[in-house]
Amino acid sequence: MQLHMVNISTACRKVDQMLQHLAKVDHHLVFRETHHCLHSIIHTDQILSLEDLQRACMFLEDSTVGREVWRESHLSLLNKVSKLFPVVLQHKPLRDGPLCYTAVKVCLQIFQLLSSEVAPLVWDKEHGDPAVQMILQALVDILLGKCCNRDTRLLAGTAVAMLINTAPESRAGEAAAWSLLQVSHSEPWLLTVGALQVQCSPAGRDGVDRLAVSRGLLTCCRPHILLSSHVDATEMCLLLKGLFPLVYALCEEKLECHYFAFEGES
């Protein structure tokens, strides 16, 4: 039933409530059937379709048992998403359309809702996963302008910030956030997030890249990351020394997206 309601969030939650009651009686049955529904998404040679991504989103966001299944299969899901991005980014209609946007949305939800599973893949060198590296590279390429869709670029910034938010300690998250603030550079730069490193090549200077980063960090990062200092207690915190000047500069520029810049400042 949930499979036919992927675009109706309220209905999905109602069905999920029913399944939670059923799971109290026979959890194994509900888990098995949900696993069967999701198996067809990740265990196939075909790349993810828009419908696959919408289903993945629904089971992440609106299904309690669905999240349990994704926790168990998070590596397979990340691998499938990582293989989708190179295909999408090669074709302008795909990277500027709903397929790319929804792929970025899936990444954001994985980083947010499966943070405990994602964190070791990012911050522990011994558990590093190439799929997460590929996803981070794709997200950065998108927010830097490889995709022309502004909403997708803003969402990519939020997804990267959410990945930083999985940091097990504030200093690690702070270091990654400062690294991301290199987005102001006009020359290529290296982004370091835990054990992951990706090359960053700005595609233009329209301000959306800086807006995506500042908006993402402000809305996603926990207070102890935003309020930590870059070097020691004598330094100003990330929020005051890093983010506030960036948002202020955006508000001073003549951009088509001033609303979002003012939103970040507020």
N, C-alpha and C positions, 0 to 999 in steps of 0.2 A: 504493500500500500504506500509506504514512504517513497518508493521509487517513482511513483506517479505524482508526487507532490514536491518535487525538488525546488520549484519556484514559489511555493506557498509556505513561508516559514511558520506561520501560526498553525497551519494544519499539520506540519511536520512535528511540531512540539506536542500537539494533541495526541498524535499517533505514538510519539515517544513515551508519553505518560502512560498510555495503555500498555505498551511493551514493557515498561518498568514494572507495572503490576503483574504482568505475565511472567516476567523474569524472577519475581519473588517465588513463583510456583515452580518454574522450570528454567533456570538461568541458562543451563547448557543448551536447551532447545533454541532460545532466543539468540544466544551468541552464535550457535552453529548456523542458523538461517541468515543472520546478518553477515557472517563471514562468507557465506555462499554468495550473497548479493555483491559483496565487494571483491570477491575473488576474480570475477570477470573483468574488473577494472585494471588490476595490476598484473595479473598473470596471463598476459597475452603479448604477442609479438607486435601488435599494432600500437601506434602512438596514441596518447590520450586524446579523446575527442572533447568537444565542448560539453556534451552531455555527461561524459565520464567525470569531467572536472566539477560540473554542477552537482553530481551525485556525491563526489568526494567531499565537497563543501558542506552539503546537507548532513552527511553522516558525521562530519567533524563538529559542526556547529549545533545541530538540533537533535542529535541522537546519542544518548548516554552509552548504550551498548556499542553503537558505531564507533565512538571514541575508544572504547576498550579494544575493538578489533584493530583500529588504526594504530594503537599503541603497540600491539603485537606485530603489526605489519608495517611499521613506520619506515623501515629501511627500503622495503619494496616500493612504497609510495614515493619516497624521496627519489629513488632511482628512476621511476617512471616519469616524474616531473622533470628531472634533470635531462632526460633524453628528449623531452618535448621542446624545451627552450631553443636548442640550436635550429630545429626545424622551423619554429615560429619566427625567430629573429631573422631568418634568411629571406622571408617573403613579406613585403610591406603590408599587403591586405591582412595578413595574419597578425603581425606584430602591432598593428594599429587598430585591430578589431577586438571583439569580445573574447576570443580564444586566449590571447595574451593577457588581457585584464583578469580573466578568471583563473589562469594559471598562477598569476601573481597573488591573487586572493587566496588560493589554496596554500601557497607558501606562507603567507601571513598567518593563516589559521593553524598550520602545522607548528610554526614557531611559537604561537601564543598558547595553543591548547595542548600541545605535546612537548612543552618546553623541557620537561625532565628527561625525555628521550632524546631530544635534539642537543641539549647542552654538552654531553660528552663528545659528540661528533664535532663540536666547534672548538671547545676549550681544552680538550685532552688530546695531546699529540698521538698517544697510543691508540686512540679510538677514532682517529680522523677518517672521514668518509669522502671519497672523490665526488659523490653526488651532491653533497652540501657545498663543496667548493665550486662545482659547476653552476649550481643554483645561485650562489652569491655573485658569481661573475655575471650571470645573466641579469640579475636584479640591478646590479650596478650599471651595466650597459644600458638598461632600460631607463633608469632615472637620469643618466647622463645624456640621453637624447637619441639613442638608437631607435626608440619608439617615439612617434610624434603625438600620441594620445596623452594629453596632460593628466587625465585622471589615472591612467595606468602608471605614469611616471610618479605621481604623488603616492600612489599605493605602493609602488616599489620602494620608495623611500621609507614608508612606514614598515614594510616587511623587513628591510635591512635593520632598521632601528629595533624591531621586535626581536630579531636574531641577536643583536647586541644585548638586549634585555635578559637573555638567558644566561648571562654571565654569572658564575657561582659566587663571585666577590666583586665589590664595588670598584676596586682598582683595575681589574681586568676589563670591566665594562666601560670604565672611564677612558682607559687607554684606547679601546676600540672606537669610542665616540669621538675622541680627539682625532684619531686617524681618519674617520669619516668626514670630519670638518675640513679636511684638505680639499673638499669639493669646491672651495673658493679658488683653487689654483687653476690657472689657464693651461699649464703644462701637464703631461701625463704624470700620474702619481701612483703609489702603491698603497692599497688599503689592507690593513692587518686587523683581523677580528679573531682573537684567540690564536689557534693554530693555523688559521686560514689566511692566505694572502692572494689578492687578485689585482691585476693591472687595471688602472682606470684611465681612460682616454676621453676627455671632454669632447662632445660632438658639437657644442655651440655655447653661446653665452646669453641664453634667453632668461636666465634666472630661475627656471623651473627646477633645475637640479639642486640649487642651494635651498630653494623653498621646500622641496621634497625631503631633503635631509633634515633641515631645521624643524619642520612640522613633525616629521617622524620621531625625532629624538624627544621633542617636547611632549608628544602625546603618548609615547610608549615607554620611555625609560623610567625606571623607578627613582624616587627622590634621592636615594643614597648614591646613585650614579650622577645625577644632575648636580648634586650639591657637593660632590667630592672635588678636591683640588688636583691640579695637574701634576704637581711635584710634591709639595708638602703643605702643611697647615698655613704657611704664610702666603701661599698663592690663592688667588681668587678661584672660585669654583667654576666648573664647566658651564653652568647656566649663565653666570655673569661675564666670564672672560671669553667664552667660546660662542654660545648661542645668542645671547642678547645683541652683541655687535653685528652678527650675521643677519638677524631679523631686522634690526634697525636699518642696516644698509639696504636690505630688500625694500623696505618701506620708502626709502629715499629715491629709489630708482623708478623709472617709468615702465612699469610692467603691466601686462594684461591681467595679471592674477593678484592684484593688490589685496583683494578680499582675504585671500588665504594668508598673506603676509601679516595683515592686521590681526587676523584670527590667531596666528602664532604669537604675536606680541601681547595679546590680551590673555 
